[in-house]
Amino acid sequence: MPKRKQRNHPVSDDEGDSGGEEAGWTQDSGTGEDVVLFSQLMPEPSQSVLPERPGERKNIDKMDREAQEKSLSAVSRMILFRAFEREPIDRLKIIKDAGISGSDRIGSAAFNEASQRLRNVFGFELNRIPKYMENMKGLPAKFKDRHYVLNGAVDDDRGTHSRQIHGVHEGSMIERGFIMLVNGLIFCKGESKGNSMRKILERDLYKYLHRVDDAIPEEPPAQGTSRAKARTQYRSGARTETHTPNADALLEQCAHWDYFVKEKATEENCPFQNLEEGDVLYSMGPRSAMEIGRKQIIAFCASILGEEPDLSMIGEVDDDIKEEEGPDDCVEQESQLAS
């Protein structure tokens, strides 16, 4: 089957198709070697910030300039600081932490204004989770009002900006490789139940990770042990003596960043029959969908297996995207804002 030629940063027609370029999965690094970018295919289309209430825009416009700037700057800083730490951005919490109370009646307008400032000044996009994920059965409610800052800046049409910012530190490269690997295992070895995300049992995930690198433990840490407590010791970008990450700590950290959704397995949300007490499930998180995307994971898994990407699987993703491109439900948006 032919491979799809789709990139985050399209290549101009005059470049031609030769060598690693013909597949569309690799690009020349400038040293004569083909390299696979962290996210080269288009990720999932995310949703824009919910529209502000007309009344709140009027309230902001009525404020004196100093008070207005103080509120807008506070919200912008809160979003930016959390973005630098890759923290999920909860709209209501941001507004509260910025010192804006409900009685001010400017929250949604201030949040939207801050979103525009991030776009205009830094080229950052503040977006909500993809609609297909929002509509999936069993997605924890906490993700419905979470936002993430995406770096949409490019310095050429070959994606070198993306490669450079994701390849500065060894720890960062290992981290992103780990995220790709775990998402690949979730996608290939996980299962779904009804209209829900593909999920994998934590104990099965560790078995597969151990097969990839025997330095990773074959079993997850037991609760109450020192190894379970060591999960919190991971720090992004820290250099390591080996290329084997602390899987315990990195899984925990990436779940906190929303690259993965981690939840307790129950009869209602678990697609597996062999459920045991204390089982935990992992599935693809909103940040993985928005920064990487299912198409990239499909291509990654196919590359590992030495096969062509399954176009029927790509087609399923395209079908979800077509549904997302329909008109927004304004009633639902207003309901979410009111909450």
DODO-182010 format. One record per residue (C-alpha): chain; x, y, z; residue number from 1. Coordinates in pm, whole numbers, plus 50000, padded with zeros to 5 digits. Layout:
N
chaine->A&east->X&north->Y&up->Z&num->NUM
...
% end
This chain:
339
chaine->A&east->50000&north->50000&up->50000&num->1
chaine->A&east->50128&north->50350&up->49932&num->2
chaine->A&east->50217&north->50563&up->50229&num->3
chaine->A&east->50040&north->50893&up->50283&num->4
chaine->A&east->50253&north->51201&up->50221&num->5
chaine->A&east->50135&north->51425&up->50500&num->6
chaine->A&east->50343&north->51642&up->50732&num->7
chaine->A&east->50299&north->51905&up->50992&num->8
chaine->A&east->50508&north->52130&up->50765&num->9
chaine->A&east->50439&north->52049&up->50398&num->10
chaine->A&east->50734&north->52017&up->50165&num->11
chaine->A&east->50719&north->52215&up->49842&num->12
chaine->A&east->50661&north->52028&up->49517&num->13
chaine->A&east->51002&north->52116&up->49374&num->14
chaine->A&east->51184&north->51907&up->49632&num->15
chaine->A&east->51100&north->51585&up->49453&num->16
chaine->A&east->51058&north->51238&up->49601&num->17
chaine->A&east->51378&north->51050&up->49662&num->18
chaine->A&east->51529&north->50826&up->49923&num->19
chaine->A&east->51370&north->50861&up->50266&num->20
chaine->A&east->51164&north->51157&up->50143&num->21
chaine->A&east->50938&north->50951&up->49918&num->22
chaine->A&east->50761&north->50791&up->50214&num->23
chaine->A&east->50695&north->51113&up->50393&num->24
chaine->A&east->50789&north->50973&up->50734&num->25
chaine->A&east->51153&north->51089&up->50740&num->26
chaine->A&east->51342&north->51405&up->50654&num->27
chaine->A&east->51702&north->51493&up->50584&num->28
chaine->A&east->51862&north->51631&up->50899&num->29
chaine->A&east->52111&north->51840&up->50700&num->30
chaine->A&east->52389&north->51588&up->50763&num->31
chaine->A&east->52290&north->51344&up->50491&num->32
chaine->A&east->52097&north->51126&up->50738&num->33
chaine->A&east->51721&north->51073&up->50750&num->34
chaine->A&east->51562&north->51143&up->51087&num->35
chaine->A&east->51212&north->51080&up->51217&num->36
chaine->A&east->51063&north->51386&up->51383&num->37
chaine->A&east->50876&north->51357&up->51711&num->38
chaine->A&east->50553&north->51449&up->51534&num->39
chaine->A&east->50576&north->51464&up->51157&num->40
chaine->A&east->50222&north->51371&up->51057&num->41
chaine->A&east->49930&north->51595&up->51139&num->42
chaine->A&east->49810&north->51560&up->51501&num->43
chaine->A&east->49446&north->51561&up->51600&num->44
chaine->A&east->49267&north->51892&up->51533&num->45
chaine->A&east->49199&north->52057&up->51866&num->46
chaine->A&east->48918&north->52291&up->51962&num->47
chaine->A&east->48940&north->52664&up->52015&num->48
chaine->A&east->48873&north->52836&up->52344&num->49
chaine->A&east->48501&north->52861&up->52415&num->50
chaine->A&east->48349&north->53195&up->52312&num->51
chaine->A&east->48327&north->53464&up->52575&num->52
chaine->A&east->47996&north->53591&up->52707&num->53
chaine->A&east->47901&north->53920&up->52538&num->54
chaine->A&east->47819&north->54073&up->52875&num->55
chaine->A&east->48167&north->53999&up->53010&num->56
chaine->A&east->48332&north->54174&up->52717&num->57
chaine->A&east->48127&north->54483&up->52799&num->58
chaine->A&east->48236&north->54460&up->53163&num->59
chaine->A&east->48604&north->54454&up->53065&num->60
chaine->A&east->48560&north->54749&up->52831&num->61
chaine->A&east->48404&north->54949&up->53114&num->62
chaine->A&east->48704&north->54896&up->53346&num->63
chaine->A&east->48967&north->55168&up->53376&num->64
chaine->A&east->49280&north->55093&up->53174&num->65
chaine->A&east->49504&north->55012&up->53472&num->66
chaine->A&east->49260&north->54766&up->53631&num->67
chaine->A&east->49189&north->54605&up->53295&num->68
chaine->A&east->49559&north->54554&up->53217&num->69
chaine->A&east->49624&north->54415&up->53565&num->70
chaine->A&east->49357&north->54147&up->53524&num->71
chaine->A&east->49451&north->54053&up->53168&num->72
chaine->A&east->49824&north->54038&up->53248&num->73
chaine->A&east->49758&north->53818&up->53552&num->74
chaine->A&east->49563&north->53565&up->53345&num->75
chaine->A&east->49825&north->53570&up->53066&num->76
chaine->A&east->50109&north->53509&up->53312&num->77
chaine->A&east->49924&north->53223&up->53482&num->78
chaine->A&east->49872&north->53049&up->53148&num->79
chaine->A&east->50229&north->53109&up->53032&num->80
chaine->A&east->50393&north->52989&up->53354&num->81
chaine->A&east->50187&north->52671&up->53353&num->82
chaine->A&east->50264&north->52617&up->52985&num->83
chaine->A&east->50639&north->52631&up->53048&num->84
chaine->A&east->50596&north->52353&up->53305&num->85
chaine->A&east->50368&north->52161&up->53067&num->86
chaine->A&east->50093&north->52179&up->53327&num->87
chaine->A&east->49735&north->52126&up->53205&num->88
chaine->A&east->49549&north->52456&up->53204&num->89
chaine->A&east->49213&north->52456&up->53378&num->90
chaine->A&east->49013&north->52761&up->53273&num->91
chaine->A&east->48824&north->52816&up->53598&num->92
chaine->A&east->49133&north->52759&up->53814&num->93
chaine->A&east->49338&north->53003&up->53607&num->94
chaine->A&east->49073&north->53271&up->53644&num->95
chaine->A&east->49054&north->53214&up->54018&num->96
chaine->A&east->49432&north->53210&up->54068&num->97
chaine->A&east->49456&north->53536&up->53872&num->98
chaine->A&east->49245&north->53703&up->54139&num->99
chaine->A&east->48929&north->53734&up->53931&num->100
chaine->A&east->48615&north->53651&up->54128&num->101
chaine->A&east->48279&north->53546&up->53994&num->102
chaine->A&east->48132&north->53878&up->54097&num->103
chaine->A&east->48369&north->54056&up->53853&num->104
chaine->A&east->48189&north->53887&up->53562&num->105
chaine->A&east->48488&north->53911&up->53328&num->106
chaine->A&east->48634&north->53559&up->53356&num->107
chaine->A&east->48561&north->53413&up->53010&num->108
chaine->A&east->48647&north->53741&up->52834&num->109
chaine->A&east->48977&north->53774&up->53023&num->110
chaine->A&east->49066&north->53413&up->52938&num->111
chaine->A&east->48994&north->53471&up->52569&num->112
chaine->A&east->49193&north->53794&up->52566&num->113
chaine->A&east->49490&north->53617&up->52725&num->114
chaine->A&east->49461&north->53344&up->52459&num->115
chaine->A&east->49485&north->53606&up->52184&num->116
chaine->A&east->49790&north->53766&up->52347&num->117
chaine->A&east->49972&north->53434&up->52359&num->118
chaine->A&east->49900&north->53384&up->51990&num->119
chaine->A&east->49998&north->53734&up->51881&num->120
chaine->A&east->50312&north->53769&up->52095&num->121
chaine->A&east->50456&north->53416&up->52111&num->122
chaine->A&east->50277&north->53222&up->51837&num->123
chaine->A&east->50131&north->52985&up->52100&num->124
chaine->A&east->49783&north->52839&up->52052&num->125
chaine->A&east->49569&north->52777&up->52360&num->126
chaine->A&east->49326&north->52502&up->52262&num->127
chaine->A&east->49086&north->52250&up->52409&num->128
chaine->A&east->49094&north->51874&up->52363&num->129
chaine->A&east->48994&north->51720&up->52027&num->130
chaine->A&east->48620&north->51678&up->51979&num->131
chaine->A&east->48646&north->51305&up->51904&num->132
chaine->A&east->48806&north->51254&up->52245&num->133
chaine->A&east->48555&north->51480&up->52419&num->134
chaine->A&east->48274&north->51265&up->52275&num->135
chaine->A&east->48429&north->50935&up->52380&num->136
chaine->A&east->48255&north->50733&up->52646&num->137
chaine->A&east->48421&north->50726&up->52986&num->138
chaine->A&east->48660&north->51021&up->52946&num->139
chaine->A&east->48712&north->51162&up->53298&num->140
chaine->A&east->48517&north->51484&up->53344&num->141
chaine->A&east->48828&north->51677&up->53448&num->142
chaine->A&east->48946&north->51687&up->53086&num->143
chaine->A&east->48634&north->51863&up->52954&num->144
chaine->A&east->48754&north->52211&up->53057&num->145
chaine->A&east->49129&north->52160&up->53023&num->146
chaine->A&east->49336&north->52356&up->52775&num->147
chaine->A&east->49689&north->52306&up->52641&num->148
chaine->A&east->49938&north->52547&up->52489&num->149
chaine->A&east->50067&north->52435&up->52149&num->150
chaine->A&east->50373&north->52582&up->51980&num->151
chaine->A&east->50264&north->52658&up->51625&num->152
chaine->A&east->50577&north->52853&up->51532&num->153
chaine->A&east->50783&north->52731&up->51234&num->154
chaine->A&east->51107&north->52861&up->51090&num->155
chaine->A&east->51093&north->52676&up->50758&num->156
chaine->A&east->50876&north->52427&up->50572&num->157
chaine->A&east->51082&north->52121&up->50658&num->158
chaine->A&east->51008&north->52100&up->51029&num->159
chaine->A&east->51360&north->52175&up->51154&num->160
chaine->A&east->51217&north->52411&up->51413&num->161
chaine->A&east->51022&north->52119&up->51559&num->162
chaine->A&east->51327&north->51893&up->51548&num->163
chaine->A&east->51553&north->52148&up->51714&num->164
chaine->A&east->51327&north->52237&up->52007&num->165
chaine->A&east->51261&north->51868&up->52078&num->166
chaine->A&east->51622&north->51757&up->52045&num->167
chaine->A&east->51813&north->51999&up->52266&num->168
chaine->A&east->51850&north->51778&up->52573&num->169
chaine->A&east->51922&north->51406&up->52592&num->170
chaine->A&east->51664&north->51368&up->52867&num->171
chaine->A&east->51401&north->51535&up->52653&num->172
chaine->A&east->51473&north->51305&up->52358&num->173
chaine->A&east->51448&north->50994&up->52580&num->174
chaine->A&east->51129&north->51126&up->52731&num->175
chaine->A&east->50962&north->51178&up->52393&num->176
chaine->A&east->51076&north->50841&up->52268&num->177
chaine->A&east->50921&north->50684&up->52578&num->178
chaine->A&east->50593&north->50868&up->52516&num->179
chaine->A&east->50585&north->50741&up->52156&num->180
chaine->A&east->50660&north->50385&up->52269&num->181
chaine->A&east->50391&north->50377&up->52537&num->182
chaine->A&east->50132&north->50526&up->52301&num->183
chaine->A&east->50230&north->50268&up->52040&num->184
chaine->A&east->50177&north->49985&up->52291&num->185
chaine->A&east->49843&north->50132&up->52396&num->186
chaine->A&east->49733&north->50156&up->52034&num->187
chaine->A&east->49859&north->49811&up->51925&num->188
chaine->A&east->49800&north->49605&up->52239&num->189
chaine->A&east->49516&north->49796&up->52402&num->190
chaine->A&east->49146&north->49731&up->52365&num->191
chaine->A&east->48834&north->49945&up->52375&num->192
chaine->A&east->48490&north->49894&up->52523&num->193
chaine->A&east->48209&north->50050&up->52323&num->194
chaine->A&east->48274&north->50409&up->52219&num->195
chaine->A&east->48576&north->50449&up->52444&num->196
chaine->A&east->48949&north->50499&up->52409&num->197
chaine->A&east->49187&north->50208&up->52366&num->198
chaine->A&east->49324&north->50104&up->52705&num->199
chaine->A&east->49595&north->49876&up->52834&num->200
chaine->A&east->49639&north->49723&up->53179&num->201
chaine->A&east->49937&north->49862&up->53367&num->202
chaine->A&east->50073&north->49513&up->53439&num->203
chaine->A&east->50059&north->49425&up->53068&num->204
chaine->A&east->50221&north->49757&up->52975&num->205
chaine->A&east->50519&north->49681&up->53200&num->206
chaine->A&east->50560&north->49337&up->53046&num->207
chaine->A&east->50583&north->49487&up->52698&num->208
chaine->A&east->50820&north->49763&up->52812&num->209
chaine->A&east->51042&north->49499&up->52973&num->210
chaine->A&east->51059&north->49312&up->52643&num->211
chaine->A&east->51179&north->49629&up->52472&num->212
chaine->A&east->51437&north->49705&up->52744&num->213
chaine->A&east->51507&north->49445&up->53011&num->214
chaine->A&east->51634&north->49722&up->53241&num->215
chaine->A&east->51271&north->49826&up->53285&num->216
chaine->A&east->51099&north->49615&up->53556&num->217
chaine->A&east->50859&north->49349&up->53433&num->218
chaine->A&east->50597&north->49437&up->53695&num->219
chaine->A&east->50458&north->49773&up->53811&num->220
chaine->A&east->50554&north->49886&up->54161&num->221
chaine->A&east->50340&north->49764&up->54449&num->222
chaine->A&east->50165&north->50039&up->54639&num->223
chaine->A&east->50334&north->50129&up->54965&num->224
chaine->A&east->50682&north->50025&up->54848&num->225
chaine->A&east->50984&north->50253&up->54812&num->226
chaine->A&east->50981&north->50188&up->54437&num->227
chaine->A&east->50627&north->50328&up->54411&num->228
chaine->A&east->50739&north->50641&up->54598&num->229
chaine->A&east->51033&north->50682&up->54359&num->230
chaine->A&east->50786&north->50763&up->54080&num->231
chaine->A&east->50787&north->51128&up->54187&num->232
chaine->A&east->51165&north->51168&up->54154&num->233
chaine->A&east->51168&north->51214&up->53775&num->234
chaine->A&east->51264&north->51556&up->53641&num->235
chaine->A&east->51226&north->51658&up->53279&num->236
chaine->A&east->51552&north->51718&up->53093&num->237
chaine->A&east->51777&north->51560&up->53356&num->238
chaine->A&east->52075&north->51380&up->53207&num->239
chaine->A&east->52109&north->51010&up->53278&num->240
chaine->A&east->52404&north->50771&up->53269&num->241
chaine->A&east->52209&north->50525&up->53054&num->242
chaine->A&east->51939&north->50556&up->52792&num->243
chaine->A&east->51689&north->50359&up->53004&num->244
chaine->A&east->51441&north->50596&up->53168&num->245
chaine->A&east->51286&north->50545&up->53510&num->246
chaine->A&east->50964&north->50399&up->53374&num->247
chaine->A&east->50784&north->50427&up->53708&num->248
chaine->A&east->50856&north->50798&up->53747&num->249
chaine->A&east->50810&north->50883&up->53380&num->250
chaine->A&east->50471&north->50713&up->53352&num->251
chaine->A&east->50354&north->50906&up->53655&num->252
chaine->A&east->50488&north->51236&up->53527&num->253
chaine->A&east->50345&north->51190&up->53178&num->254
chaine->A&east->50006&north->51104&up->53324&num->255
chaine->A&east->50025&north->51430&up->53520&num->256
chaine->A&east->50107&north->51617&up->53198&num->257
chaine->A&east->49808&north->51440&up->53031&num->258
chaine->A&east->50012&north->51250&up->52773&num->259
chaine->A&east->49840&north->50943&up->52921&num->260
chaine->A&east->49513&north->50895&up->53105&num->261
chaine->A&east->49568&north->50682&up->53413&num->262
chaine->A&east->49265&north->50544&up->53596&num->263
chaine->A&east->49164&north->50268&up->53830&num->264
chaine->A&east->49025&north->49968&up->53644&num->265
chaine->A&east->48660&north->49885&up->53713&num->266
chaine->A&east->48407&north->49656&up->53551&num->267
chaine->A&east->48251&north->49963&up->53386&num->268
chaine->A&east->48565&north->50107&up->53222&num->269
chaine->A&east->48785&north->49799&up->53171&num->270
chaine->A&east->48765&north->49621&up->52832&num->271
chaine->A&east->48953&north->49316&up->52966&num->272
chaine->A&east->48801&north->49008&up->53124&num->273
chaine->A&east->49096&north->48912&up->53348&num->274
chaine->A&east->49051&north->49204&up->53586&num->275
chaine->A&east->49237&north->49181&up->53918&num->276
chaine->A&east->49209&north->49386&up->54235&num->277
chaine->A&east->49421&north->49700&up->54218&num->278
chaine->A&east->49448&north->49698&up->53837&num->279
chaine->A&east->49524&north->50029&up->53666&num->280
chaine->A&east->49449&north->50131&up->53307&num->281
chaine->A&east->49646&north->50357&up->53072&num->282
chaine->A&east->49509&north->50521&up->52757&num->283
chaine->A&east->49619&north->50798&up->52521&num->284
chaine->A&east->49587&north->51138&up->52685&num->285
chaine->A&east->49466&north->51465&up->52529&num->286
chaine->A&east->49817&north->51608&up->52507&num->287
chaine->A&east->49938&north->51307&up->52306&num->288
chaine->A&east->49644&north->51349&up->52069&num->289
chaine->A&east->49715&north->51721&up->52021&num->290
chaine->A&east->50096&north->51703&up->51997&num->291
chaine->A&east->50143&north->51364&up->51828&num->292
chaine->A&east->49817&north->51227&up->51694&num->293
chaine->A&east->49693&north->50881&up->51605&num->294
chaine->A&east->49827&north->50898&up->51247&num->295
chaine->A&east->50180&north->50948&up->51374&num->296
chaine->A&east->50140&north->50656&up->51615&num->297
chaine->A&east->50008&north->50435&up->51334&num->298
chaine->A&east->50311&north->50528&up->51122&num->299
chaine->A&east->50546&north->50472&up->51417&num->300
chaine->A&east->50408&north->50124&up->51487&num->301
chaine->A&east->50426&north->50031&up->51118&num->302
chaine->A&east->50786&north->50152&up->51098&num->303
chaine->A&east->50886&north->49943&up->51401&num->304
chaine->A&east->50730&north->49635&up->51242&num->305
chaine->A&east->50883&north->49710&up->50903&num->306
chaine->A&east->50539&north->49735&up->50743&num->307
chaine->A&east->50332&north->49992&up->50558&num->308
chaine->A&east->50080&north->50192&up->50763&num->309
chaine->A&east->49730&north->50044&up->50748&num->310
chaine->A&east->49527&north->50286&up->50538&num->311
chaine->A&east->49202&north->50157&up->50688&num->312
chaine->A&east->49324&north->50272&up->51030&num->313
chaine->A&east->49424&north->50607&up->50881&num->314
chaine->A&east->49076&north->50624&up->50730&num->315
chaine->A&east->48914&north->50577&up->51071&num->316
chaine->A&east->49107&north->50877&up->51200&num->317
chaine->A&east->49003&north->51081&up->50895&num->318
chaine->A&east->48639&north->50991&up->50960&num->319
chaine->A&east->48665&north->51127&up->51315&num->320
chaine->A&east->48820&north->51447&up->51181&num->321
chaine->A&east->48539&north->51493&up->50927&num->322
chaine->A&east->48285&north->51468&up->51209&num->323
chaine->A&east->48476&north->51726&up->51410&num->324
chaine->A&east->48464&north->51975&up->51124&num->325
chaine->A&east->48085&north->52007&up->51155&num->326
chaine->A&east->47918&north->52317&up->51309&num->327
chaine->A&east->47979&north->52377&up->51678&num->328
chaine->A&east->47696&north->52317&up->51918&num->329
chaine->A&east->47648&north->52670&up->52050&num->330
chaine->A&east->47400&north->52557&up->52313&num->331
chaine->A&east->47652&north->52310&up->52451&num->332
chaine->A&east->47927&north->52574&up->52450&num->333
chaine->A&east->47715&north->52819&up->52648&num->334
chaine->A&east->47627&north->52541&up->52893&num->335
chaine->A&east->47997&north->52465&up->52946&num->336
chaine->A&east->48074&north->52832&up->53003&num->337
chaine->A&east->47794&north->52862&up->53255&num->338
chaine->A&east->47939&north->52572&up->53453&num->339
% end
